Structures are given as C-alpha cells and as structure tokens.
Amino acid sequence: MSSPIDLQATFIPNDGEFYRVKLALEIAIDEVVNEPGCIRYELTEATEEKLVLTEQWASEEDLAKHSNGIAVQDLNESLSALLAEPVKLERL
C-alpha cells in the first residue's frame, strides 16, 4: 500500500478579490471531498493576502484523477481572472 500524498496549494488573490476566491474554493471543496481517494481537502489559512488549501490523497492514481477532473477544471476557470499569480502547489 502506498503512502498518502500530502499537498498544499497557495492562492494569492488580486486586490479586492479575496471573497470571490474563497467562495470558488468553498464550492470546489464541497465537490472534491466526495471524490474517491480524497482524505483531506480543506482551507487551512485564509487571509486577504493568501488562501492555503491542504490536500491529502490516498494514492497517486486518485490524485491524478482529481487533477484531471471537472472540479479542478471548474475551479481553474473560476479563478482565472481573480488571482495575482499562478497557484503554488507543493508536495509536503
């Protein structure tokens, strides 16, 4: 059995867009937590300067399915004009 995969995604909103970014993330979270292999998918930090989403996936396969899934596509589309810089995704 493989070890869970831990990730952290950091979102830097444009000035004045914090609440729209947070709402888009909350909508995605509601969808993603029900995806197969999702152990954790939650906002762990939310300030006007940045929002941090902490993820944990049961396997690389589950993460790959999530990464190519409709929830991520919808989120990326929702955030396309709201972020000051690209999402920073780190493996922990």
C-alpha positions as a Markdown table, in Angstrom:
| # | Residue | x | y | z |
|---|---|---|---|---|
| 1 | Met | 0.0 | 0.0 | 0.0 |
| 2 | Ser | 1.3 | 3.4 | -0.9 |
| 3 | Ser | 1.6 | 6.3 | 1.5 |
| 4 | Pro | -0.9 | 9.1 | 1.3 |
| 5 | Ile | 0.1 | 12.1 | -0.8 |
| 6 | Asp | 0.1 | 15.5 | 1.0 |
| 7 | Leu | -0.2 | 18.7 | -0.9 |
| 8 | Gln | -0.5 | 22.4 | -0.2 |
| 9 | Ala | -1.9 | 24.9 | -2.7 |
| 10 | Thr | -1.5 | 28.6 | -2.1 |
| 11 | Phe | -3.7 | 31.1 | -3.8 |
| 12 | Ile | -2.8 | 34.9 | -3.9 |
| 13 | Pro | -6.0 | 36.9 | -4.8 |
| 14 | Asn | -5.9 | 40.1 | -6.7 |
| 15 | Asp | -6.7 | 43.2 | -4.6 |
| 16 | Gly | -10.4 | 43.1 | -3.6 |
| 17 | Glu | -11.0 | 39.5 | -4.8 |
| 18 | Phe | -10.4 | 37.6 | -1.5 |
| 19 | Tyr | -14.1 | 36.8 | -1.1 |
| 20 | Arg | -14.6 | 35.6 | -4.6 |
| 21 | Val | -11.6 | 33.4 | -4.4 |
| 22 | Lys | -12.7 | 32.0 | -1.1 |
| 23 | Leu | -16.2 | 31.3 | -2.5 |
| 24 | Ala | -14.8 | 29.5 | -5.5 |
| 25 | Leu | -12.6 | 27.3 | -3.3 |
| 26 | Glu | -15.5 | 26.5 | -1.0 |
| 27 | Ile | -17.6 | 25.4 | -3.9 |
| 28 | Ala | -14.7 | 23.2 | -5.1 |
| 29 | Ile | -14.2 | 21.7 | -1.6 |
| 30 | Asp | -17.8 | 20.7 | -1.5 |
| 31 | Glu | -17.3 | 18.7 | -4.7 |
| 32 | Val | -13.8 | 17.3 | -4.1 |
| 33 | Val | -14.3 | 15.9 | -0.6 |
| 34 | Asn | -16.6 | 13.2 | -2.2 |
| 35 | Glu | -14.0 | 12.2 | -4.9 |
| 36 | Pro | -12.5 | 8.7 | -4.5 |
| 37 | Gly | -9.3 | 8.7 | -2.5 |
| 38 | Cys | -9.8 | 12.2 | -1.0 |
| 39 | Ile | -8.7 | 12.1 | 2.6 |
| 40 | Arg | -8.4 | 15.8 | 3.2 |
| 41 | Tyr | -9.3 | 18.9 | 1.1 |
| 42 | Glu | -9.7 | 22.0 | 3.2 |
| 43 | Leu | -8.8 | 25.6 | 3.6 |
| 44 | Thr | -6.3 | 25.9 | 6.4 |
| 45 | Glu | -5.4 | 29.5 | 6.1 |
| 46 | Ala | -7.5 | 32.4 | 4.7 |
| 47 | Thr | -6.3 | 36.0 | 4.9 |
| 48 | Glu | -6.7 | 38.9 | 2.5 |
| 49 | Glu | -3.1 | 38.2 | 1.2 |
| 50 | Lys | -3.4 | 34.4 | 0.6 |
| 51 | Leu | -5.5 | 31.3 | 0.9 |
| 52 | Val | -4.0 | 27.9 | 1.6 |
| 53 | Leu | -5.7 | 24.7 | 0.7 |
| 54 | Thr | -4.3 | 21.5 | 2.3 |
| 55 | Glu | -4.9 | 18.2 | 0.5 |
| 56 | Gln | -4.3 | 14.6 | 1.2 |
| 57 | Trp | -4.9 | 11.8 | -1.3 |
| 58 | Ala | -4.8 | 8.0 | -0.8 |
| 59 | Ser | -2.8 | 7.4 | -3.9 |
| 60 | Glu | -1.1 | 8.9 | -7.0 |
| 61 | Glu | -3.9 | 7.4 | -9.1 |
| 62 | Asp | -6.5 | 9.2 | -7.0 |
| 63 | Leu | -4.6 | 12.5 | -7.2 |
| 64 | Ala | -4.2 | 12.1 | -11.0 |
| 65 | Lys | -7.9 | 11.6 | -11.4 |
| 66 | His | -8.6 | 14.6 | -9.3 |
| 67 | Ser | -6.1 | 16.8 | -11.1 |
| 68 | Asn | -7.8 | 16.0 | -14.5 |
| 69 | Gly | -11.3 | 16.1 | -13.1 |
| 70 | Ile | -14.2 | 18.5 | -13.7 |
| 71 | Ala | -14.0 | 20.1 | -10.2 |
| 72 | Val | -10.4 | 21.3 | -10.8 |
| 73 | Gln | -11.3 | 22.5 | -14.3 |
| 74 | Asp | -14.2 | 24.4 | -13.0 |
| 75 | Leu | -12.1 | 25.9 | -10.2 |
| 76 | Asn | -9.3 | 27.0 | -12.6 |
| 77 | Glu | -11.9 | 28.6 | -14.8 |
| 78 | Ser | -13.5 | 30.4 | -11.8 |
| 79 | Leu | -10.1 | 31.7 | -10.6 |
| 80 | Ser | -8.6 | 32.6 | -14.0 |
| 81 | Ala | -9.1 | 36.4 | -13.5 |
| 82 | Leu | -9.1 | 36.5 | -9.7 |
| 83 | Leu | -5.5 | 35.6 | -8.9 |
| 84 | Ala | -2.5 | 37.8 | -8.7 |
| 85 | Glu | -0.1 | 34.9 | -9.6 |
| 86 | Pro | -0.4 | 31.2 | -10.6 |
| 87 | Val | -1.4 | 28.8 | -7.9 |
| 88 | Lys | 1.6 | 27.5 | -6.0 |
| 89 | Leu | 1.3 | 23.7 | -5.5 |
| 90 | Glu | 3.7 | 22.0 | -3.2 |
| 91 | Arg | 4.1 | 18.4 | -2.1 |
| 92 | Leu | 4.7 | 18.2 | 1.6 |
